[in-house]
């Protein structure tokens, strides 16, 4: 019998695939004795971090694809689903409950990547492997990390800025040398924000150095004020409003970490709407509409069906007692100097010209829903 529980609040050799797979593969083999509950497991715990406006994707997309994929692949499986509503303490109680009830594989997207280390250690004591999902859990005993190349997210956003800047008066933002740029990043407890930041600065530092672009906020990479707790859109909008007031509206570019924050920022721009270059991430319907309206320039799409499918594949391999070496495509992820086996997927830049062949084609929403109320300008 299938059961779904929901709550909101010994291989002796390494398979030679590529050079890096040897290293990461041996790491996995050394872990097998630590996670003896995985083989034959049919009780899977899924712990996602947030609901609500700050990130609608978790409930609407990640949950659906993870649950449906596991149900299709593991007959009679029990799924224990939890969402922490952006609260680490709640997520810790949920992890404890999943283990107490008998979950033998855990999929966790943490609220706090460092504090979630305690979940991994508690699971290890019971022989239960943890798959770190989308957000990396900073613990050497994470069995596998499956996510996106989040540095690439930042790079794609920054490249869009550079391309628009190079168009000068020919571009829709009419950017000039010395244009003022603001960065608004997500939660400091989410390691993805650091990766996005690396992408931003790596691509834009030369422009800051030669003053072709002027970074007015943050005051350096470690400025705590540009990290928005829980990726909170209202906090982001409040900060942008404050910066616009301080600079008398003299801001031309706002790099925003995700769509939820970008949507809230756009709401407070007033007569500046459509005149300031705004970036985002997630491929949300709201941002797609804003892109069509020229209120937002770009979103970075991370196909959730793909990351969920790779996670399901890993769960099934663990449950069947199969080798997971073939799933590794990255050995750059480390915790406490130890390499964590990982699979990173590639994010996709989406501008107005790309919406139909990406977001609509992948069934995130229909063209009818996108164009409702904006038929005159809809592609």
C-alpha positions in Angstrom: 0.0 0.0 0.0 1.2 3.5 -0.8 1.3 5.9 2.0 2.1 9.6 1.8 2.4 11.7 5.0 2.4 15.4 4.7 3.2 18.1 7.2 3.5 21.8 6.3 4.7 23.7 9.6 29.5 -3.4 -1.0 31.3 -2.7 -4.0 35.1 -3.1 -3.6 36.2 -1.1 -6.6 35.5 2.3 -8.2 34.0 2.6 -11.6 36.3 4.5 -14.0 34.1 7.1 -15.7 36.2 10.2 -15.6 39.2 11.1 -13.5 37.0 13.0 -11.0 34.6 10.1 -10.7 37.3 7.9 -9.3 37.8 10.2 -6.4 34.2 10.9 -5.7 33.3 7.3 -6.4 35.6 6.0 -3.8 34.2 8.5 -1.3 30.7 6.9 -1.9 32.1 3.4 -1.4 33.6 4.4 1.9 30.2 5.7 3.0 28.2 2.5 2.3 28.8 0.9 5.7 27.7 4.1 7.4 24.3 4.1 5.6 23.1 0.6 5.9 19.4 1.5 6.1 19.3 2.7 2.5 19.1 -0.7 0.7 15.5 -1.9 0.5 14.3 1.5 1.8 10.7 2.3 1.0 10.1 5.1 3.5 11.4 8.4 2.1 11.5 11.7 4.0 11.3 14.9 2.0 12.0 18.2 3.9 11.6 21.4 1.9 12.4 24.8 3.4 9.7 27.4 2.5 6.2 28.3 1.4 4.5 31.5 0.6 5.6 34.5 -1.5 9.3 34.2 -0.8 9.5 31.0 -2.9 6.3 29.4 -4.3 8.4 26.8 -6.2 8.9 24.4 -3.3 5.2 23.5 -2.8 4.1 24.0 -6.4 6.9 22.3 -8.3 9.6 20.5 -6.2 7.1 18.7 -4.0 5.0 17.5 -6.9 7.9 16.2 -9.0 9.7 14.5 -6.1 6.6 12.8 -4.8 5.2 11.7 -8.1 8.6 10.5 -9.3 9.3 8.4 -6.2 5.8 6.9 -6.2 6.2 5.8 -9.8 9.6 4.2 -9.2 9.2 2.6 -5.7 6.1 0.4 -5.4 4.4 0.7 -2.0 6.6 3.6 -0.9 5.8 5.7 2.1 6.6 9.4 1.7 6.8 11.7 4.7 6.6 15.2 3.4 7.4 18.3 5.5 7.8 22.0 4.8 9.6 24.2 7.4 8.0 27.6 6.4 11.5 29.2 6.5 12.1 28.2 10.2 15.2 26.1 11.0 13.8 25.0 14.4 10.7 23.6 12.8 12.8 21.8 10.2 14.9 20.2 12.9 11.8 18.9 14.6 10.5 17.6 11.2 13.8 15.8 10.6 13.7 14.2 14.0 10.1 13.1 13.4 10.9 11.6 10.0 13.7 9.5 11.5 11.6 8.5 14.5 8.8 7.3 12.1 11.2 5.2 10.1 12.4 7.2 7.1 15.5 5.5 5.8 16.5 8.0 3.1 16.1 11.8 3.6 15.9 14.5 0.9 16.6 17.8 2.5 16.6 21.4 1.2 17.8 23.2 4.3 16.5 26.4 5.8 20.0 27.0 7.2 22.9 25.1 5.5 25.2 25.1 8.5 22.8 24.3 11.2 21.3 21.5 9.1 24.5 19.6 9.8 22.9 18.3 12.9 20.2 16.6 10.7 22.9 14.8 8.8 24.7 13.6 12.0 21.5 12.3 13.5 20.6 10.5 10.3 24.1 9.0 10.1 23.7 7.6 13.6 20.7 5.6 12.3 22.4 4.6 9.1 20.3 6.9 7.0 21.8 8.8 4.1 20.9 12.4 3.4 20.6 13.8 -0.1 21.2 17.5 0.0 18.7 19.0 -2.4 19.2 22.2 -4.3 20.7 23.9 -1.2 24.0 22.4 0.0 24.2 21.2 3.6 27.7 22.0 4.9 28.5 18.6 6.5 31.2 16.1 5.5 28.7 13.2 5.9 26.2 14.4 3.3 25.8 11.3 1.1 25.1 13.2 -2.2 24.4 16.8 -3.3 22.1 17.5 -6.2 21.7 21.0 -7.3 22.4 23.7 -9.9 25.5 25.6 -10.8 24.5 28.6 -8.8 27.7 30.5 -9.7 26.5 30.2 -13.2 23.2 31.8 -12.2 25.1 34.9 -11.0 27.3 34.9 -14.2 24.3 34.7 -16.5 22.6 37.7 -14.7 25.9 39.7 -14.9 26.4 38.8 -18.5 23.0 40.2 -19.3 23.9 43.4 -17.6 27.2 43.6 -19.6 25.4 42.9 -22.9 22.8 45.6 -22.2 25.5 48.0 -21.1 27.4 47.5 -24.3 24.3 48.4 -26.3 24.4 51.9 -24.8 21.7 54.1 -26.4 20.6 51.2 -28.6 19.4 49.2 -25.6 16.1 49.5 -23.9 17.7 50.8 -20.7 19.9 53.5 -22.4 22.8 52.6 -20.1 25.8 54.9 -20.0 29.3 54.7 -18.6 29.2 55.2 -14.9 25.7 53.7 -14.5 24.9 53.0 -10.9 24.4 49.4 -9.9 22.8 47.8 -6.9 22.9 44.2 -5.8 20.1 42.5 -3.7 21.0 39.0 -2.6 19.1 36.2 -0.8 19.4 34.7 2.7 23.0 34.5 4.0 22.1 31.1 5.5 21.6 29.8 1.9 25.0 28.8 0.3 23.5 29.5 -3.1 23.7 33.2 -2.4 27.5 33.0 -2.0 27.7 31.2 -5.3 25.5 33.8 -7.0 27.6 36.5 -5.5 30.8 34.9 -6.9 29.3 34.9 -10.3 28.3 38.6 -10.1 31.6 39.9 -8.9 33.7 37.6 -11.2 32.0 39.0 -14.2 31.6 42.6 -13.1 34.7 43.4 -11.1 36.6 44.7 -14.1 33.7 47.1 -14.9 33.8 48.3 -11.3 37.5 48.8 -11.4 37.5 50.9 -14.6 34.4 52.8 -13.4 32.3 51.9 -16.5 29.8 50.7 -13.9 29.5 52.1 -10.4 28.7 49.7 -7.6 26.7 51.8 -5.1 25.4 48.9 -2.9 26.6 46.7 -1.2 29.6 48.1 0.4 31.7 45.0 -0.4 30.9 41.3 -0.5 30.4 41.0 3.2 28.0 43.8 3.7 25.2 42.2 5.8 22.6 44.6 4.6 22.4 43.2 1.1 21.5 39.7 2.2 17.7 39.4 2.6 16.5 37.0 5.3 14.5 34.1 3.8 14.8 35.8 0.4 12.1 38.2 1.7 10.7 40.3 -1.1 9.3 43.0 1.2 12.7 43.4 2.8 14.2 43.7 -0.7 11.7 46.3 -1.8 12.2 48.3 1.4 16.0 48.3 0.9 15.7 49.4 -2.8 13.2 52.1 -1.8 15.7 53.4 0.7 18.5 53.4 -1.8 16.4 55.2 -4.4 15.5 57.9 -1.9 19.2 58.3 -0.8 20.4 58.6 -4.4 17.4 60.7 -5.6 16.4 57.9 -8.0 19.8 57.7 -9.6 20.0 53.9 -10.0 20.1 52.3 -13.4 20.7 48.6 -12.6 19.5 46.3 -9.8 20.8 42.7 -9.7 18.2 40.8 -7.8 18.9 37.2 -6.6 15.5 35.7 -7.4 12.1 36.5 -8.9 10.1 36.7 -5.7 12.3 39.6 -4.6 12.4 41.2 -8.1 8.6 41.2 -8.2 8.3 43.1 -5.0 11.1 45.5 -6.0 9.3 46.3 -9.3 6.1 47.2 -7.4 7.7 50.1 -5.6 9.5 51.6 -8.6 6.7 54.0 -9.6 7.7 56.0 -12.6 11.0 54.2 -12.7 9.3 51.0 -13.7 10.7 49.7 -16.9 13.6 52.2 -16.8 15.8 50.2 -14.4 17.4 47.0 -15.5 16.1 44.2 -13.1 17.3 40.6 -12.9 15.7 37.6 -11.3 15.9 33.8 -10.9 13.3 30.9 -10.9 11.3 31.4 -14.1 8.2 32.3 -12.2 4.9 33.4 -14.0 5.0 36.8 -12.3 8.5 37.5 -13.6 7.7 36.2 -17.1 4.8 38.7 -17.2 7.2 41.5 -16.0 9.7 40.5 -18.7 7.1 40.7 -21.4 6.2 44.2 -20.1 9.9 45.2 -20.0 9.7 45.7 -16.3 12.3 42.9 -15.8 15.1 42.0 -18.2 15.9 38.4 -17.4 15.1 35.5 -15.2 17.3 32.4 -14.7 15.4 29.2 -15.1 16.4 26.2 -13.1 14.3 23.2 -14.5 12.9 21.7 -11.3 11.7 18.6 -13.1 15.3 17.9 -14.0 16.7 18.3 -10.4 13.8 16.3 -9.0 14.3 13.5 -11.6 18.0 13.2 -10.8 17.1 13.1 -7.1 14.5 10.4 -7.7 17.1 8.5 -9.7 19.5 8.7 -6.7 16.9 7.6 -4.2 15.9 4.6 -6.4 19.6 3.6 -6.8 20.1 3.7 -3.0 16.9 1.8 -2.3 17.9 -0.9 -4.9 21.4 -1.2 -3.5 22.9 0.0 -6.8 26.1 2.0 -7.3 25.6 5.7 -7.5 29.0 6.6 -9.1 27.5 7.1 -12.5 25.4 10.0 -11.2 28.4 12.1 -10.2 29.4 14.9 -12.5 31.2 17.3 -10.1 33.9 16.9 -7.5 34.3 20.6 -6.6 31.9 20.5 -3.7 33.6 20.2 -0.4 32.8 20.2 3.3 35.6 20.3 5.9 38.0 19.5 3.1 36.1 16.3 2.2 34.7 16.0 -1.3 31.0 15.5 -1.5 29.7 13.5 -4.5 27.5 15.8 -6.5 25.5 16.3 -9.6 25.1 19.9 -10.8 22.7 20.9 -13.5 23.0 23.9 -15.8 20.7 26.9 -15.3 19.1 28.7 -18.3 19.0 32.4 -19.1 15.5 33.5 -20.1 14.7 36.8 -21.7 11.5 37.9 -23.6 12.6 35.9 -26.7 13.1 32.7 -24.7 9.9 32.4 -22.7 7.9 30.3 -25.1 10.7 27.8 -25.8 11.6 27.3 -22.1 9.0 28.2 -19.5 5.9 27.5 -21.6 7.4 24.5 -23.4 8.3 23.0 -20.0 4.7 23.5 -18.8 5.4 25.9 -16.0 2.4 27.8 -17.3 0.4 28.2 -20.4 0.7 31.0 -23.0 -2.9 31.9 -22.2 -2.0 32.4 -18.6 1.1 34.4 -19.5 -0.8 36.7 -21.9 -4.0 37.2 -19.8 -4.5 41.0 -19.6 -1.5 41.8 -21.8 -2.5 40.4 -25.1 -1.4 43.5 -27.0 2.2 43.0 -26.1 2.4 39.3 -25.5 4.7 37.4 -27.8 
